[in-house]
Amino acid sequence: MKKTFLLHLIILSLYAAEPISPIPLDVEVDLPKANLGKKLFFDTILSRDNSTSCFSCHNIYDGGADSNIVSVGVKDKKGNIQSPTVLNSRYNFKQFWNGRARDLGEQIHGPIQNPVEHDMDAETIEMRINKIDEYKKMFKEVYGGRHITYAQVIDAIVEFENALVTPNAKFDKFLRGEIELSKNEKEGYVLFKKNGCITCHNGINIGGNSFQKMGTFQEYNEDSDFPDRSKITANPDHKNVFKVPTLRNINKTAPYFHDASAKTLKDALGVMSKHNLGIILKDHEVEDMIAFLKTLDGELPKILDIK
C-alpha cells in the first residue's frame, strides 16, 4: 500500500513538471442539452439555402477540421481562411484564428451570421425551428416554455461543442504514467521541447492559449491578406499574428496553417522549423517528431456514441 502511494506521488510529480497536461477523463456536460445541440450541429436548416451545417466545415469524426483549403458555405461561396478544428475548442483561450471571439458562446454567432457561411439571422432561425414538432418537443424538455428562441439554439450548440473533447491520447496516458512511449516517440518529444516548439504549444490543448507571429525568424508570406490579429487591433506589428493552433489530433487535421499551405506533417514541420525556429531539421528528426505528434490523437468524443 505504501509503495503504491509513493509510486503515485512520483508519477504526479513527473506530470506536474511537464508543460503539457492530459485532457480530463470526466468533463462536466449537460447531456440533454448537448444532445439537442448535436442535432442542430448536423442540421442544414441553420443555413439560408439549407445547404450548410456546422458539420459541413468541421468533420468531428475525423479531426474536427475541414480537409479543404477553405470551407464552402451557402450558394457555394468560399471562405477566406482554413477552418480549424472544433474538437477540444473549449480549452482555447480565444476563438477564431485572430481571437476575435472570447469564447464559444461568442464564436457561434460568427459562422451563423456570416453571409459566406450560413448567412442566417435570429428571426429566420426561430421561425424555422418553431415549425418543427421534434424540435419543439426537445427544446421544451431542455428549456421549458413553448417558443424556441435563438439564444436557446446557440446555447445548445455551444453545450455540444463543449462536449467535443478527445481524451486518452497515447501521450495523455504516458503523462499519467500508464504506458511508455516508443523510442522514436520519446526522442520526438525531446526534440519538440529542445527545439522550442513547446514554447507555443503547451498546456492542456498543446496550443490555443496564446497569439504568436507566423515567421519570427524568417518572414512568412508578407503579401498575404488573411484575417490575422492586425485586423482586430489595427496594429501593423500584428501582421501574420494568429492564435496558436492546438496540436491535438494534428495527424488528422491536414492541411495545416491558416492558409492550408502545408499538406502533410512533414511539410508543416519544415515550414515551422524554418520560419519560427530558425533551424533546419534532419530527416530522422522529422520522423521522430511526427512519431510524437501522432501520439496526440485522442479518442472520439463520447457524445458521438450517444443516439
N, C-alpha and C positions, 0 to 999 in steps of 0.2 A: 504494500500500500504506500509506504514511504517512498520507495523507488519510483513508483508510478507518479506520485505527486511531484517529485524532483524533476522527473523527465518532462512533465507538463510545464513546469516553470522554465526549464531550459528552452523548450520549444517556443513558449511565449516570449522569452527574452530575445530569441533569434528573430522571431517575427516582428517584434517591436522595433528592431534595428533596421528592418528593411524599408525602403522608400515606397514600396508598393503594398497595398492592403488587399486581402481577399474580399470578394463580394459576400455580404452576409448570407447565410443559408436561409434565414427567415426574414422576409420583407413584409412589413405590415401593409395590407391592401384591403379595401372594401370590396369583397369579391362580387356581390351582386351588381354593384355599380361598375366595376371593372368589366364584367361580362357584358353589360349593356354597352359600355364604351367599345368593347371588342366588336360587337355587331356594327356599330357606327363606323369604326375604323375601316371596315371592309365594304361599306355601303357607298355606291356611286351617287346616291341621291343627294349627297352633300356637295355635288358639283353642278354648275349651271346647266350643262348639257348631258348630265347623267353619264359621263364617260370616265370620271376620275374619282378614285377613293384615296384614302391615306396610304393604303397598301400599294397603290399603283407606283408610288415613289419610294416606298420603304418595305422591302420584302423581309418581313420579320421571321420568316422560316429559313432564311439564308443570309444572315449577316445584318439585316435591318436597313441596308442602304439601297441604292439604285445602281444596277450594273451598267447603265447608260452614262454617257459623258454628262449629259444634263437630262433632267426629267421632262416628260411630256405631259401637259395639262389639258385643259379644255380646248376644244377645236384644234387639237394637235399643236398647240403653242408650246414653245420650248423655253425652259428656264435659263438663268444666266450663271449658274454655279452648280457644282456637283452636289447631289443630295447626300448628306451624311447619315450615318446610322441612327436609328431611333432607339436601338437597344441600349440599355443602361444610361439613357439620357437623363434620368432622374439624378444622376451623380454629377452632371455638368454644372459648373458654377454660373454659366450663362448659356443661352440657346442661340442658334444660328452661327454660321461661320464668323460673323463680325460681332456677335454677342449683343445684338440689339434687343433681345428679349431677356428679361430677368429670370424667368422660369418657364416651365411647360405650360402653365396656365396663361401666360402672356404670349408664348410662342404660337399656340394653336390658332390664334386669330390670323396670323400671317398667311399661311397657305390657303385657309378657307376664304379669305377676302381678296387674296392676290388675283388680279384679272388674268394672269397667265396660268395659275394652278387650278383652284376650284371656282374662282370668280363668283362667290356667293355672298349673301348678306343675311343678317339675323332674321329679318322678316320672312324672306323666302324659305329659309330653313325651318322656321317654326310652322309655316303654312304647310310645307310638305310632310314634316314629321307628324303633325297632328292629324293628318288624314289616314294614317296607317294604324290599324287596330292593334297589331302586335306591339308596336312601339308605345302606344297609349297604355297598354297593359303593363309593359316592362317599366316604363317611367313612373307609373303610379305606384308600383311595388317598391321602387327605389326612393322616389322623391315625394310621393303622395300628390294629391291635387289632380285636377282634370286637364289642365292646359300645360303642354310641354313648352318650356322656354329655351331660348338659345343658350342661356347661361347653363342650363342643365345639360344640354348636349355637349357643350365644351367641357364641363366638369366631368362627365362620364368618360369622354375620350382621354382626358388627362389622367384619370384614375387607371385606365387600361394601360396607358403608356408608362405609368409608374410601376406597373406590374411586369414590364418587359425587361427583366433582369436575367443575366446568364451566369449563374453561379457554377461552382465546381469545375472551373477550368483546371487543367493539369497543373498550371503554375499556382493556382489557389491552394490546391491540395498539397503542393510542395511547401508553400508558406505555412500551412497548418501542420506540417510535419508528418503528413500521412503517406507520402510517397517520395521517391527520389527522382531527379531529372536524369536524363541520359547525359553522357559525356559531352556531346555536341550542344545539347540544350543548356547545360551548365556553363560551358565556355561562351555560348552566345549571350547568356545573361551577364557574365563577367564583362564581355566586350560592350554590351549595352550600357553598363554603368561606367566602365573605364573611358569610353569614347565620349561620354557626356549626354547620351540620349535621355538618360534618367533625369537630367536637369529639367526637362519639359514634360516628359512622360512619366508621371509618378502618381501616387495616391490610389484611391480605390478604382478609378476609371482609367488609370495609366494615361492620363491626359485629361482634357476637358476642364482644367482648373486654372488656366492662365491664358494670356494673349502673348503671342510671340511673332516675330517677323520672319517671314519666309525669305531667307537669303541674308543671314547675318554675317557670313564670311565672304560670300560672293553674291552679288545682286542677282535676283531671280525675276526674270520676265518683267522688267520695269515698265514696259509699254502696255501691259495688260490693264484692263479696267473692270476688275471684279469688285463686288460689293464687300470691300475689306473694312478694316476698322476706321480708316480715314473717312469713309462715307458717313460715319456716325459722329466722329469727333471733329471733322474738318481740319485735322492736323496732318500736314503733308508728311510728317515723320511716321505716320501710321499707315503709309502705303505698304501694301503686302503684309500687313499685320492681321493675323487671324487667331481665333480660338484654337488652341492646340487640340487636335482630334484625339479621341480615345484610340488606344491600340487593342482594346478587347475585341476579339473576333476579327482582327485585322486580316487574317488569312482568307476571310470570306467577303471582304468589302471592296474588292477591286472594281473600278480603277481608283487610284489614290490621288489625294490632294484636292484642293478646291477647284482646280482646273482639270482634274481627271487625266493629267498628263502622264502619270506612271501607270502602266498596265499590269505590272507584276510587283511583288515584294522586292525582288532583286532590283528592278528599276527604281523603286521608291528609296531603297537604301542607298543606291548610287547618287541620286539627286540630293538626299538629305545630308549624306556624308560630305559631299562637295560644297553645297551651298550653306549649310547650317553648322557643320562641324569643322570644315576646313581640312578634311583628310580624304585619302583615297583608300578604301577598304580592299584588302586582298580577297581573292576568290574564296578561300577557306573561311575567312572571317564572315563574309556574306552568308555562306552556307550555315555557319554556326548561329548567326543572328536570326536567320529565317527559322531555324530549328527552334530557337527560343520563342520567337513570335508566334509560332504555331501552338505553343503551349497555352496561349491566351484564349483559345477557342473554348467557350463555355457551353453549358447545357442550354437547350431551348427553354424559354420561359415556361413555367409550369402552367400558366393560364392558357397557353395554346393547346394544352391537352384536354381542357375542360370544354365540354359540348354545351 
